[in-house]
Amino acid sequence: SSELFTLTYGALVTQLCKDYENDEDVNKQLDKMGYNIGVRLIEDFLARSNVGRCHDFRETADVIAKIAFKMYLGITPSITNWSPGGDEFSLILENNPLVDFVELPDNHSSLIYSNLLCGVLRGALEMVQMAVDVKFVQDTLKGDSVTEIRMKFIRRIEDNLPAGEE
């Protein structure tokens, strides 16, 4: 089933490349699609994993790497490069299942092929009141030795009730 997912994802990216004029637009669409998936996926994740509320960003990083990635992609990325303030870290994917059987054509050098993952992480965390910035900084498809996703905590999202409702 993972091969079917990988091939289906490849067909999706191929179609987006045909539908949009440049890689930046494709990257935005992949992020947007991922965000929408993440917004919905968090409910399934919380129900299936029995994970409680994380108390800090380090605990959140552990849950993402050791439980979420394992549950949905069958991999466990390593967590590295923590910022001194503890508000930023990297997920290192030794192998990214989305890029099996993939080679980027020369005319798509700025395509962030797995950008869907950034959107998923951003959308899911937003649903648990965490605003984060997520981006790829290394990619094996572009010749790097590993795939690195950088996550930065921006702020905790407060629940705003409409005026007059407590």
C-alpha positions as CSV (number, residue, x, y, z in Angstrom):
1,S,0.0,0.0,0.0
2,S,2.9,2.4,0.6
3,E,4.0,1.9,-3.1
4,L,0.5,2.7,-4.3
5,F,0.5,5.9,-2.1
6,T,4.0,6.9,-3.5
7,L,2.9,6.3,-7.1
8,T,-0.4,8.2,-6.6
9,Y,1.4,11.1,-5.0
10,G,3.8,11.2,-7.9
11,A,0.8,11.3,-10.3
12,L,-0.6,14.2,-8.3
13,V,2.6,16.2,-8.5
14,T,3.0,15.5,-12.2
15,Q,-0.5,16.8,-12.8
16,L,0.2,19.9,-10.7
17,C,3.3,20.6,-12.8
18,K,1.2,20.4,-15.9
19,D,-1.6,22.6,-14.5
20,Y,0.7,25.4,-13.1
21,E,3.2,27.5,-15.0
22,N,6.0,27.5,-12.4
23,D,7.4,25.5,-9.5
24,E,6.5,28.1,-7.0
25,D,2.8,27.8,-7.8
26,V,3.1,24.0,-7.5
27,N,4.9,24.3,-4.2
28,K,2.1,26.6,-2.9
29,Q,-0.6,24.1,-4.0
30,L,1.2,21.2,-2.4
31,D,1.5,23.1,0.9
32,K,-2.2,24.1,0.7
33,M,-3.3,20.5,0.0
34,G,-1.1,19.3,2.8
35,Y,-2.5,21.9,5.2
36,N,-6.1,20.7,4.4
37,I,-5.0,17.1,5.0
38,G,-3.3,18.1,8.3
39,V,-6.4,19.9,9.5
40,R,-8.4,16.7,9.1
41,L,-5.7,14.2,9.9
42,I,-5.2,15.5,13.5
43,E,-8.5,14.0,14.7
44,D,-7.6,10.6,13.4
45,F,-4.1,10.9,14.9
46,L,-5.4,11.9,18.3
47,A,-8.0,9.1,18.3
48,R,-5.6,6.4,17.2
49,S,-2.5,7.4,19.2
50,N,-4.0,8.2,22.6
51,V,-1.5,11.0,22.9
52,G,-2.4,13.7,25.4
53,R,-1.6,17.4,25.3
54,C,2.1,18.2,24.8
55,H,3.5,20.5,27.4
56,D,6.3,22.1,25.3
57,F,7.7,22.2,21.8
58,R,10.3,19.5,22.6
59,E,7.5,17.0,23.5
60,T,5.6,18.0,20.4
61,A,8.8,17.2,18.3
62,D,9.0,13.8,19.9
63,V,5.4,13.0,19.2
64,I,5.7,14.1,15.6
65,A,8.9,12.1,14.9
66,K,8.3,9.0,17.0
67,I,4.6,8.5,16.6
68,A,3.0,10.5,13.8
69,F,5.7,9.9,11.1
70,K,5.8,6.2,12.1
71,M,2.1,5.8,12.0
72,Y,1.5,7.5,8.7
73,L,4.7,7.0,6.7
74,G,6.4,4.1,8.5
75,I,9.6,6.1,9.2
76,T,11.0,7.7,12.3
77,P,13.0,10.9,11.5
78,S,15.6,12.1,13.9
79,I,15.3,15.4,15.8
80,T,18.3,17.6,15.6
81,N,19.6,21.2,15.4
82,W,17.6,22.6,18.3
83,S,17.8,26.4,18.5
84,P,19.2,27.7,21.8
85,G,15.7,29.0,22.7
86,G,14.1,25.6,22.1
87,D,11.7,27.1,19.5
88,E,13.1,25.6,16.4
89,F,14.4,22.1,15.3
90,S,15.0,19.9,12.3
91,L,13.5,16.6,11.4
92,I,16.0,14.5,9.4
93,L,14.5,11.9,7.1
94,E,17.2,9.3,6.2
95,N,14.7,8.0,3.6
96,N,11.6,9.8,2.4
97,P,9.0,7.3,1.2
98,L,7.4,10.0,-1.0
99,V,10.4,10.2,-3.2
100,D,10.8,6.5,-4.0
101,F,11.0,6.0,-7.8
102,V,11.4,9.8,-8.3
103,E,13.9,11.9,-10.2
104,L,13.4,15.6,-10.7
105,P,13.6,16.8,-14.3
106,D,16.1,19.6,-14.9
107,N,13.4,22.1,-15.7
108,H,11.9,21.7,-12.2
109,S,14.9,22.5,-10.1
110,S,12.9,24.7,-7.7
111,L,10.1,22.2,-7.1
112,I,9.8,21.1,-3.5
113,Y,8.4,17.7,-4.3
114,S,7.4,16.7,-0.8
115,N,6.1,20.1,0.2
116,L,2.8,18.4,1.1
117,L,4.5,17.3,4.3
118,C,5.1,20.9,5.4
119,G,1.4,21.7,4.9
120,V,0.3,18.6,6.8
121,L,2.5,19.5,9.8
122,R,1.4,23.1,9.8
123,G,-2.3,22.3,9.5
124,A,-2.3,19.6,12.1
125,L,-0.4,21.7,14.7
126,E,-2.7,24.7,14.0
127,M,-5.6,22.5,15.1
128,V,-4.0,22.0,18.4
129,Q,-3.3,25.7,18.9
130,M,0.3,25.9,17.6
131,A,1.3,28.3,14.9
132,V,4.5,27.0,13.2
133,D,6.6,27.7,10.2
134,V,7.6,24.5,8.3
135,K,10.0,24.3,5.4
136,F,12.4,22.0,3.6
137,V,16.1,23.0,3.9
138,Q,17.7,19.9,2.4
139,D,16.3,17.4,0.0
140,T,17.8,14.1,-1.4
141,L,16.1,14.8,-4.7
142,K,18.3,17.9,-5.1
143,G,21.5,16.0,-4.3
144,D,21.6,16.5,-0.5
145,S,22.6,13.5,1.6
146,V,19.4,13.7,3.7
147,T,16.0,15.3,3.7
148,E,15.7,18.0,6.4
149,I,12.5,19.7,7.4
150,R,12.9,22.8,9.6
151,M,10.1,23.6,12.1
152,K,9.9,26.8,14.0
153,F,7.4,27.6,16.8
154,I,5.7,31.0,16.1
155,R,3.1,31.3,18.9
156,R,0.4,29.5,20.8
157,I,-3.0,30.2,19.2
158,E,-5.6,31.4,21.7
159,D,-9.2,30.3,21.4
160,N,-11.1,33.5,20.7
161,L,-14.8,33.2,21.6
162,P,-17.2,35.7,20.0
163,A,-18.1,38.7,22.1
164,G,-20.6,37.9,24.8
165,E,-19.9,34.1,24.8
166,E,-17.9,32.7,27.7
